[in-house]
């Protein structure tokens, strides 16, 4: 899919992008499709009647976007559209890149080839040490390390990268909201020498429904994803699944079967991820990396994992049927599929769309439930 020619956006353009990105029913994939079709955000807004898609509400008024822009400016944030050459190119090449990234730090850093290093929050001492050394070696080799600035492996990865090069932190909340609070000093160091980014408006507090979106950016911006430690239901495995769907190479660090934090990486290796023991194992694979599907993605069970792509063309009546079958009481995904008489791919797409909209949560036992009232 081609995109509009990259150019520095004017203030008016940024306001239009903020308005369109904040419109109900407009996800990242639809945003890109509309921009390609009509050529500019102001044209998209002016021709809302011609969108030809299911809409849930009107485009926000300019004053709403202007207030957001003012808040971002006061916080020292800058907007980076996916048409800008400084935007991470692997992420921009996807069908559903985040339309706008809010950046604190050096915009040019984002053009550096990035490797994601993620893992458990309650990491072992050895796991943290490995992540730190690995990230330092990757940075020394010229790669930026991207992670989620969480406790444990993420924090160690950022620390290691800062010793020899640069790092990028992706936040689930607003770029100006430091989370976890104890990483305030790390946040400042990353913003000074690297970049802190998010797709969320300034002031947004992190919440569970936003972390899958954060993970999608981490994997999408990277050339490959390394999982150091992760339990079977870890958010790091969501990042790995996104990576596989996006055609990124997935690397995993093996561990003892007696440690639950090794179950995630060991399972990834069993399903085709590349086993690594040092940065050299990653660097030797880099010539083989391609932004396309990999052997690993074909092994993921799609009924219980993240859908490859949200399908915007699903019949509205099917969407309504699935939503009607859901409630705030947890329901098994397989039971919803049987009741609604839909394919696993269609159900996975609708569920992911609801999850990214913050309307659905995933629970143990492959169950889902709506968040609050619809």
N, C-alpha and C positions, 0 to 999 in steps of 0.2 A: 504494500500500500504506500503510495507516494504521499508526501506531506507538503504543506505550503513552504515556500522558500524561507530559510532561517533568517531572522532579522531581529534587531533589538526592538522590543515592544515599547511603544509610547505609553504615557500614563493612561490615556484613553483606552488603548488596547488592553492594558493590564486590567483595568476596571471591567471591560467586557469579558475578558477571560475569567475573572473571578465570578462575575455574574453567571456566566454559562456553566462553569464548573460547579457552582452552588445550586443549580436548578434541580428541583425534584425530578427524579426519573432519568437524569443524565449521568451515566457512569463514565468511566475513563474510555471504554471502547467506543461508546456512542459519541462522546465528545470528539474523538479523533475522526470518526466517520463523518460527522457533521462539518467539521472544519475542512476536511478534504473536499466535501461536496460543495460547500458554499464559499470557501476561500478565506474567510475572515470571521472572527467572532461576532463583530457587529452585524455582519450580513446574516449569520446564523440566527441571531436574536431577532433581527428585523423580519425574518421569514419563518417564524416559529410555526405558522400555519402549514408550512410546506415540509415539515420534518418527516411526516409519515410514520411516526413511531408513537407507542403508547406513552402518554405524558401524565404526570401526577400533579403538576402544578405549574404556575407561571414562573418566568425568570425573575429573580430578585431585582428590586429597583436599584438604580445607580447609587443611591445614598447608602445602601447596605454594603456594597462593595467598597465604597469610598471610606467608610468607617473601618472596614477590615484593613484596607491599605494603610490608613493612618496608624492603626495599632501596630501593624507589621513594621512600618518605618520607625516608630518610636522604640520598638524592641531591637532595632538594628538588623532587621531581616530584609532580604531581597528576593524578589520573585524571579524564578527561572522557568520559562515555558519549554515544552519538549521540542520546540522548533529551534531553540538556541543551540549553537554548536558546542557550548560548554555543558549542556545537559548530558548526563551519562548516555552515551550512544547505544549501548546494548539495551537499555531501558526504553529509549526513544524508538527503537526498531520494533518493539512489540506492538500488537494490535491495541493494547490497552495501557499505554504509559500514563503515569500520573500527569494530568494536564499542566499543573504548576507545582514546582517544588519551592518551598520557602527555605532560604539558605542563610545561615549565619556562619561567616568565615570566608574562605577563598573560593569563589565560583570556579576558577580555573582548575582547582584540584579535582573537580568532578569529571574532567576529561581524562584523568589518569586511568589506565587499566586497573580494575579493582578485583580483588578476591575477597569473598565473604568468609569470615571465620565466626561461627556461632556455636552455642552449646548451653549446657545446664547452668541455671542460676546458682544452685547449691553444688557447685563444682568441687572436686577434690583438689587438694594442694598440687598433686602431680598434673591434673588436668589444666589448672590455671598456669602452671609453669610451662607446660607444653604449648598452650595457646600463645603465651607471651613470646617464647622463643621462636615458634613458627611464624608469628606475625612480624617479629623483628627481621627474620631472614627474608620473608616475602618483601618487606619494605626495602631491605638492602638490595634486593634484586630489581627494584624499580616499580613494584606494584603497590598500589594503595590498598589498605585493608578496610573493608566496610563491615560494620556490625551494628547491633541494636542498643549499645550502651547500657545493657542490663547488668545486673550483678553477675558475678562468676566469670564464665568464659568470655562473654562479650567485653567486659571491662578489661580483662587480662589481654585480650586481643588488641584493643585500642592502646593500652599501655605499651605493649611490645612494639607496635607499629610506630609509635611516637619516638622511640629510641633511635630509629634508623631512617625514618621517612614520614609519610603522612597517613592519615586515617579519616574515614567518614563515618559519622554516627547518624543513624536513621531513628527518629523518635516516633512513637505511636501517637503522642499528643502534639500540641503545637511546638514549633521549633524553639520557642521562648520558654517552654515549661520543662524545667530540669527534672528528669525522673530516671532512676531513683534519686532522692535528694542528696544522698551521700556521695553522689558523683558530680557534685557542683564544681570541684576543682578540676576533675577530668574533663567535664564539659567545657570549662574555660580554656584548657590547654588544647582541646580539639578545635574549638572555634578560632583560636589564635593561629594555629599552624595548619589546620585541615578544614573540615566543614561539618556542620551539624545541619541536617535537613529533615523536612517533613512535608507531607502534602496537606496537612490539616491547618485550618485557620489559626492565627495567633491566639494564645490563651486557652486553647483546647486542652482539657485535662485528659490524661491517658485513661482508657477504659478497655475492658476485655475485648469488645467488638472491634477495636481499632488495631489490635496487634496483628491479625492476619494481613491487613492492608500494609502495615509496616514491613512485615516479612516479605510480601510480594515485591516491595521496592528494593529491599536488600538483595534478594536473589536476582531480580531483573536487571539491576545496575551492575552486577558482578559477572565476570567471565566464568567463575566457578564458585562453588560453595563447599566449605569444609565444616563438618560436624565433629566436634571434639568429644563431648559427652552429652547424652540426652536420654531421658527416660522414654518409654514407648509412647507416651502422650505429650511429649514435650513440644513447645512451640518451635523448637529448632527443626523438628521433623516436618512441620508445616513449611518452613523455609526450604527444606530439601525437596519437598514435593512440588512446591512452586518452581524451584530450580529445574527439576526434571521436566515439568510441563513447558518451561520456557526454553528448553534445549540447552541448559547449562550442564557442565560436568559436575557431578556430585562426588566429593571426597569424604572419607570417614576414617576416624582414628580408632583402631580396635581396642578392646578392653576386656577385662576379666568377666566371664559369664556370671560370676558371683556378685557383681556390682550392677544394680539396676540402671545406673547411669551409663553403662556400656551396652545395654540392650538396644538402644536406638541406633548408635553407629554400627554395632554388629549386624543388626537387621538390615541396615542399608547396604552393607558389604555383601550380605547374603543375596540381596536383590539386585546386585550389579554395580553398586558404587565402587569407586577406586579406593583401595586400602592405601593409606599413607602412614609413614613413620617420620617424615621430615619434609622440609620445604622442597628438597630436591625431587621428591616423588611428584609434587605438583608441577614444578617447573619443567620436568621432563614430559609432562602430558600437555603442556600449553599449546604446542603446535597442532595438537589434535582437536583442540576445542573448536566447536562450531555453534553458531546461534541457530540451532535446528533441533529436531527431536533426537533423543539418544536412546540407546538400548535400555537404559535404566527406567525411563518413563513408562515403557511398555509393561513393566512388571508391577506397576502400582494398581491395586484394586480400586477402580474408580467409584464403586458404590459407597465407599467409606472414606475416600480421600478427597483432596481438593480437586474440583473440576478443572480441566485444562483451560477452557475459555467459557466465559459467560455468553450464552447464545441469546442475542438480542431478538432473534426471529421466532422464538417460541410463541405459539398461539396464546393470546391473552386469556382465553377460556381455560387453557391448561394451567396457566399460572394461578388463576383464581381457584381452580379445583385443588391444587396443591396447598395453597395458602389456607383454604377452607378446612383442609384435613389436619392442619397444624393447630396447636393451641399452646397455652402456657404450661400445660402438663406435658412432660417429656414423652415422646413417641419414638419407637424404633424406626430407623430409616427404611429398612426392608418392608415393614408393615405399611408405611406411607406409600411406598412404591406399589405394593399390591393393591392397596385401596384405591389409589388414583389411576391405576392401569397405565403407567407411563414407563418409559425406558429409564435405565439407571443414569444414562448421560443427561437426559432432560431433567430428571429429579436433582441430580448433582448440580446442574447449572442453576436451577431456580433456588436451591438451598444456599449456594455460594453467593448468589446475588442478594438474598435476604441477609446473609451473614455480613457481607461487606457494607450493607446499608444499616447495620446495627440492630436489625429486627429479629435476629435468630441467634441462639447460642447452641453450641455442640456440647454434649454431655457424655460421660463414660457409658460404655455399652453400645456405642454407635447409635445414640439417641439424640434427638433435637427438640427444641422448644422455642416458641416465639417469646420475645422479650416484651413484657408488659402487654398492653392492648394494641390492636392494629387499627 
